[in-house]
């Protein structure tokens, strides 16, 4: 049996309660795999994370020690979409890279991954203009071009795929070590990967909402590498 740790995302519900959650489509994406148990990974700090800016949390040695207790029990990780990410996210990604455990970083998780490898400290995301990147999660929004020779291309086996798009910001800065493996039809970076690792892949779109062939192949390969 394999354990997949999914990073919880902070938000306020309609009654203004602070919640940590995972989108149910992400949980259900692993339901077909009978050898996989998804668990929610929560930060350990005594903070109201909904009120914090990106990377604005206090992250102590005690937090690292407690978080490592869970990370060591996980065979792979998902850094899902959300409105923000924190130092604990970067710590989890670093663990996945160091231990060569599969990581699928989606939307905000993808942006966090890219920021960690940025060529300058505290890189800024750019705001997306136009309608191509603001469709519904269950709708195809635009075409992505997959770079031949990349791991993502080996997984999906297509140079062009249709994807959804619900992000408001995009990566528009230089980074090192990561390879760009996908771009949108208007040139926005939509995917990256870290060479030399089993599966360190980030995508800007949300494959968990679809059961089409590219999405299924992506999750199949993630699970295969657990």
SULSULGI-V667489 format. One record per pair of residues at least 24 apart in sequence whose ideal C-beta (glycine too) atoms are under 10 Angstrom apart, sorted by sequence separation. I is the first residue (numbers start at 1). J is the second residue. If there is no record, write none. Layout:
i->I j->J
i->I j->J
This chain:
i->6 j->30
i->43 j->67
i->63 j->87
i->64 j->88
i->67 j->91
i->68 j->92
i->71 j->95
i->75 j->99
i->77 j->101
i->78 j->102
i->79 j->103
i->80 j->104
i->81 j->105
i->82 j->106
i->83 j->107
i->84 j->108
i->85 j->109
i->89 j->113
i->93 j->117
i->140 j->164
i->141 j->165
i->178 j->202
i->198 j->222
i->199 j->223
i->4 j->29
i->42 j->67
i->44 j->69
i->63 j->88
i->67 j->92
i->70 j->95
i->71 j->96
i->74 j->99
i->76 j->101
i->77 j->102
i->78 j->103
i->79 j->104
i->80 j->105
i->81 j->106
i->82 j->107
i->83 j->108
i->90 j->115
i->139 j->164
i->140 j->165
i->141 j->166
i->156 j->181
i->160 j->185
i->165 j->190
i->199 j->224
i->200 j->225
i->4 j->30
i->41 j->67
i->44 j->70
i->75 j->101
i->76 j->102
i->77 j->103
i->78 j->104
i->79 j->105
i->80 j->106
i->81 j->107
i->82 j->108
i->85 j->111
i->86 j->112
i->89 j->115
i->90 j->116
i->138 j->164
i->139 j->165
i->155 j->181
i->156 j->182
i->198 j->224
i->199 j->225
i->57 j->84
i->59 j->86
i->60 j->87
i->64 j->91
i->68 j->95
i->72 j->99
i->74 j->101
i->75 j->102
i->76 j->103
i->77 j->104
i->78 j->105
i->79 j->106
i->80 j->107
i->81 j->108
i->82 j->109
i->84 j->111
i->85 j->112
i->89 j->116
i->137 j->164
i->139 j->166
i->152 j->179
i->154 j->181
i->163 j->190
i->198 j->225
i->199 j->226
i->2 j->30
i->42 j->70
i->56 j->84
i->57 j->85
i->58 j->86
i->59 j->87
i->63 j->91
i->67 j->95
i->71 j->99
i->74 j->102
i->76 j->104
i->77 j->105
i->78 j->106
i->79 j->107
i->80 j->108
i->81 j->109
i->84 j->112
i->85 j->113
i->135 j->163
i->136 j->164
i->137 j->165
i->138 j->166
i->151 j->179
i->152 j->180
i->153 j->181
i->163 j->191
i->197 j->225
i->198 j->226
i->4 j->33
i->20 j->49
i->41 j->70
i->54 j->83
i->55 j->84
i->57 j->86
i->58 j->87
i->59 j->88
i->79 j->108
i->80 j->109
i->81 j->110
i->82 j->111
i->135 j->164
i->136 j->165
i->137 j->166
i->150 j->179
i->152 j->181
i->153 j->182
i->161 j->190
i->18 j->48
i->19 j->49
i->20 j->50
i->40 j->70
i->41 j->71
i->54 j->84
i->55 j->85
i->56 j->86
i->57 j->87
i->59 j->89
i->71 j->101
i->79 j->109
i->80 j->110
i->81 j->111
i->82 j->112
i->85 j->115
i->133 j->163
i->135 j->165
i->136 j->166
i->149 j->179
i->150 j->180
i->151 j->181
i->152 j->182
i->2 j->33
i->9 j->40
i->18 j->49
i->19 j->50
i->39 j->70
i->53 j->84
i->54 j->85
i->55 j->86
i->56 j->87
i->57 j->88
i->59 j->90
i->64 j->95
i->78 j->109
i->79 j->110
i->133 j->164
i->134 j->165
i->135 j->166
i->150 j->181
i->171 j->202
i->4 j->36
i->6 j->38
i->8 j->40
i->10 j->42
i->18 j->50
i->52 j->84
i->54 j->86
i->55 j->87
i->57 j->89
i->59 j->91
i->77 j->109
i->79 j->111
i->133 j->165
i->134 j->166
i->147 j->179
i->149 j->181
i->150 j->182
i->1 j->34
i->2 j->35
i->3 j->36
i->4 j->37
i->5 j->38
i->6 j->39
i->7 j->40
i->8 j->41
i->10 j->43
i->17 j->50
i->18 j->51
i->41 j->74
i->50 j->83
i->53 j->86
i->54 j->87
i->55 j->88
i->79 j->112
i->132 j->165
i->133 j->166
i->134 j->167
i->147 j->180
i->148 j->181
i->171 j->204
i->1 j->35
i->2 j->36
i->3 j->37
i->4 j->38
i->5 j->39
i->6 j->40
i->7 j->41
i->8 j->42
i->16 j->50
i->39 j->73
i->50 j->84
i->52 j->86
i->55 j->89
i->79 j->113
i->131 j->165
i->133 j->167
i->134 j->168
i->147 j->181
i->170 j->204
i->1 j->36
i->2 j->37
i->3 j->38
i->4 j->39
i->5 j->40
i->6 j->41
i->7 j->42
i->8 j->43
i->39 j->74
i->49 j->84
i->52 j->87
i->54 j->89
i->55 j->90
i->133 j->168
i->146 j->181
i->147 j->182
i->156 j->191
i->169 j->204
i->1 j->37
i->2 j->38
i->3 j->39
i->5 j->41
i->7 j->43
i->12 j->48
i->38 j->74
i->41 j->77
i->133 j->169
i->145 j->181
i->146 j->182
i->147 j->183
i->4 j->41
i->10 j->47
i->37 j->74
i->41 j->78
i->49 j->86
i->128 j->165
i->133 j->170
i->144 j->181
i->145 j->182
i->146 j->183
i->167 j->204
i->10 j->48
i->11 j->49
i->12 j->50
i->37 j->75
i->38 j->76
i->41 j->79
i->144 j->182
i->145 j->183
i->152 j->190
i->153 j->191
i->155 j->193
i->166 j->204
i->167 j->205
i->10 j->49
i->11 j->50
i->12 j->51
i->36 j->75
i->47 j->86
i->49 j->88
i->128 j->167
i->129 j->168
i->144 j->183
i->145 j->184
i->152 j->191
i->165 j->204
i->166 j->205
i->167 j->206
i->9 j->49
i->10 j->50
i->36 j->76
i->38 j->78
i->128 j->168
i->143 j->183
i->144 j->184
i->145 j->185
i->152 j->192
i->153 j->193
i->163 j->203
i->165 j->205
i->166 j->206
i->8 j->49
i->10 j->51
i->45 j->86
i->127 j->168
i->128 j->169
i->143 j->184
i->144 j->185
i->150 j->191
i->152 j->193
i->163 j->204
i->164 j->205
i->165 j->206
i->10 j->52
i->45 j->87
i->125 j->167
i->127 j->169
i->128 j->170
i->142 j->184
i->143 j->185
i->145 j->187
i->150 j->192
i->151 j->193
i->163 j->205
i->164 j->206
i->43 j->86
i->45 j->88
i->125 j->168
i->126 j->169
i->127 j->170
i->141 j->184
i->142 j->185
i->143 j->186
i->150 j->193
i->151 j->194
i->162 j->205
i->163 j->206
i->164 j->207
i->166 j->209
i->43 j->87
i->44 j->88
i->125 j->169
i->126 j->170
i->128 j->172
i->141 j->185
i->142 j->186
i->144 j->188
i->146 j->190
i->147 j->191
i->151 j->195
i->155 j->199
i->161 j->205
i->163 j->207
i->164 j->208
i->43 j->88
i->124 j->169
i->125 j->170
i->126 j->171
i->127 j->172
i->145 j->190
i->146 j->191
i->150 j->195
i->164 j->209
i->42 j->88
i->43 j->89
i->125 j->171
i->126 j->172
i->142 j->188
i->144 j->190
i->145 j->191
i->147 j->193
i->151 j->197
i->155 j->201
i->161 j->207
i->163 j->209
i->164 j->210
i->10 j->57
i->41 j->88
i->125 j->172
i->126 j->173
i->143 j->190
i->144 j->191
i->151 j->198
i->163 j->210
i->30 j->78
i->41 j->89
i->43 j->91
i->123 j->171
i->124 j->172
i->125 j->173
i->142 j->190
i->151 j->199
i->162 j->210
i->29 j->78
i->43 j->92
i->123 j->172
i->124 j->173
i->151 j->200
i->152 j->201
i->163 j->212
i->123 j->173
i->151 j->201
i->152 j->202
i->162 j->212
i->29 j->80
i->41 j->92
i->123 j->174
i->133 j->184
i->150 j->201
i->152 j->203
i->161 j->212
i->163 j->214
i->164 j->215
i->26 j->78
i->123 j->175
i->132 j->184
i->161 j->213
i->162 j->214
i->163 j->215
i->118 j->171
i->120 j->173
i->132 j->185
i->133 j->186
i->161 j->214
i->26 j->80
i->54 j->108
i->119 j->173
i->120 j->174
i->132 j->186
i->160 j->214
i->161 j->215
i->25 j->80
i->26 j->81
i->118 j->173
i->119 j->174
i->120 j->175
i->133 j->188
i->158 j->213
i->22 j->78
i->81 j->137
i->111 j->167
i->114 j->170
i->115 j->171
i->117 j->173
i->118 j->174
i->119 j->175
i->128 j->184
i->130 j->186
i->132 j->188
i->157 j->213
i->158 j->214
i->23 j->80
i->54 j->111
i->55 j->112
i->110 j->167
i->114 j->171
i->117 j->174
i->118 j->175
i->119 j->176
i->133 j->190
i->156 j->213
i->157 j->214
i->161 j->218
i->22 j->80
i->23 j->81
i->54 j->112
i->107 j->165
i->111 j->169
i->113 j->171
i->114 j->172
i->115 j->173
i->117 j->175
i->118 j->176
i->128 j->186
i->156 j->214
i->21 j->80
i->23 j->82
i->107 j->166
i->108 j->167
i->111 j->170
i->114 j->173
i->116 j->175
i->117 j->176
i->144 j->203
i->155 j->214
i->156 j->215
i->158 j->217
i->22 j->82
i->55 j->115
i->107 j->167
i->110 j->170
i->111 j->171
i->114 j->174
i->115 j->175
i->117 j->177
i->118 j->178
i->128 j->188
i->144 j->204
i->156 j->216
i->157 j->217
i->21 j->82
i->54 j->115
i->108 j->169
i->110 j->171
i->114 j->175
i->116 j->177
i->117 j->178
i->144 j->205
i->156 j->217
i->5 j->67
i->107 j->169
i->113 j->175
i->116 j->178
i->126 j->188
i->152 j->214
i->155 j->217
i->156 j->218
i->142 j->205
i->154 j->217
i->155 j->218
i->114 j->178
i->141 j->205
i->155 j->219
i->5 j->70
i->113 j->178
i->140 j->205
i->152 j->217
i->155 j->220
i->156 j->221
i->5 j->71
i->114 j->180
i->152 j->218
i->155 j->221
i->3 j->70
i->55 j->122
i->154 j->221
i->155 j->222
i->5 j->73
i->6 j->74
i->54 j->122
i->137 j->205
i->138 j->206
i->146 j->214
i->5 j->74
i->137 j->206
i->152 j->221
i->155 j->224
i->3 j->73
i->4 j->74
i->5 j->75
i->6 j->76
i->7 j->77
i->9 j->79
i->139 j->209
i->140 j->210
i->144 j->214
i->151 j->221
i->3 j->74
i->4 j->75
i->5 j->76
i->6 j->77
i->7 j->78
i->9 j->80
i->11 j->82
i->54 j->125
i->133 j->204
i->137 j->208
i->138 j->209
i->2 j->74
i->3 j->75
i->4 j->76
i->5 j->77
i->6 j->78
i->7 j->79
i->8 j->80
i->9 j->81
i->10 j->82
i->11 j->83
i->133 j->205
i->137 j->209
i->138 j->210
i->140 j->212
i->2 j->75
i->3 j->76
i->4 j->77
i->5 j->78
i->6 j->79
i->7 j->80
i->9 j->82
i->10 j->83
i->11 j->84
i->136 j->209
i->137 j->210
i->1 j->75
i->2 j->76
i->3 j->77
i->4 j->78
i->5 j->79
i->6 j->80
i->8 j->82
i->9 j->83
i->10 j->84
i->7 j->82
i->9 j->84
i->10 j->85
i->29 j->104
i->114 j->189
i->117 j->192
i->9 j->85
i->10 j->86
i->128 j->204
i->117 j->194
i->7 j->85
i->26 j->104
i->111 j->189
i->114 j->192
i->7 j->86
i->110 j->189
i->113 j->192
i->8 j->88
i->9 j->89
i->26 j->106
i->97 j->177
i->110 j->190
i->113 j->193
i->7 j->88
i->110 j->191
i->113 j->194
i->7 j->89
i->110 j->192
i->23 j->106
i->7 j->92
i->81 j->166
i->83 j->168
i->7 j->93
i->81 j->167
i->105 j->191
i->5 j->92
i->105 j->192
i->113 j->200
i->105 j->193
i->113 j->201
i->114 j->202
i->113 j->202
i->5 j->95
i->112 j->202
i->113 j->203
i->114 j->204
i->5 j->96
i->103 j->194
i->110 j->201
i->111 j->202
i->110 j->202
i->109 j->202
i->110 j->203
i->111 j->204
i->100 j->194
i->103 j->197
i->109 j->203
i->110 j->204
i->102 j->197
i->103 j->198
i->104 j->199
i->105 j->200
i->106 j->201
i->107 j->202
i->109 j->204
i->110 j->205
i->5 j->101
i->100 j->196
i->101 j->197
i->102 j->198
i->103 j->199
i->104 j->200
i->105 j->201
i->106 j->202
i->107 j->203
i->108 j->204
i->4 j->101
i->97 j->194
i->100 j->197
i->101 j->198
i->102 j->199
i->103 j->200
i->104 j->201
i->105 j->202
i->106 j->203
i->107 j->204
i->4 j->102
i->5 j->103
i->6 j->104
i->7 j->105
i->96 j->194
i->100 j->198
i->101 j->199
i->102 j->200
i->103 j->201
i->104 j->202
i->105 j->203
i->106 j->204
i->107 j->205
i->9 j->108
i->97 j->196
i->100 j->199
i->101 j->200
i->102 j->201
i->103 j->202
i->104 j->203
i->105 j->204
i->106 j->205
i->107 j->206
i->2 j->102
i->4 j->104
i->9 j->109
i->97 j->197
i->100 j->200
i->106 j->206
i->7 j->108
i->93 j->194
i->96 j->197
i->106 j->207
i->107 j->208
i->7 j->109
i->96 j->198
i->106 j->208
i->6 j->109
i->96 j->199
i->97 j->200
i->104 j->207
i->96 j->200
i->104 j->208
i->7 j->112
i->93 j->200
i->93 j->202
i->25 j->137
i->106 j->218
i->25 j->138
i->23 j->137
i->104 j->218
i->104 j->219
i->104 j->221
i->104 j->222
i->102 j->221
i->103 j->222
i->104 j->223
i->102 j->222
i->102 j->223
i->76 j->198
i->102 j->224
i->103 j->225
i->76 j->199
i->77 j->200
i->79 j->202
i->81 j->204
i->102 j->225
i->81 j->205
i->101 j->225
i->102 j->226
i->81 j->206
i->100 j->225
i->101 j->226
i->80 j->206
i->81 j->208
i->80 j->208
i->78 j->208
i->78 j->219
i->78 j->222
i->77 j->222
i->76 j->222
i->76 j->223
i->75 j->223
i->76 j->225
i->75 j->225
i->76 j->226
i->75 j->226
i->74 j->226
i->29 j->207
i->30 j->208
i->29 j->208
i->32 j->211
i->26 j->206
i->28 j->208
i->29 j->209
i->25 j->206
i->26 j->207
i->27 j->208
i->28 j->209
i->29 j->210
i->25 j->207
i->26 j->208
i->29 j->211
i->23 j->206
i->25 j->208
i->26 j->209
i->28 j->211
i->36 j->219
i->24 j->208
i->25 j->209
i->32 j->216
i->23 j->208
i->25 j->210
i->22 j->208
i->23 j->209
i->29 j->215
i->33 j->219
i->36 j->222
i->29 j->216
i->32 j->219
i->33 j->220
i->36 j->223
i->32 j->220
i->35 j->223
i->29 j->218
i->30 j->219
i->33 j->222
i->29 j->219
i->33 j->223
i->36 j->226
i->32 j->223
i->33 j->224
i->35 j->226
i->30 j->222
i->29 j->222
i->30 j->223
i->33 j->226
i->29 j->223
i->4 j->222
i->4 j->223
i->2 j->223
i->4 j->226
i->2 j->225
i->3 j->226
i->2 j->226
i->1 j->226
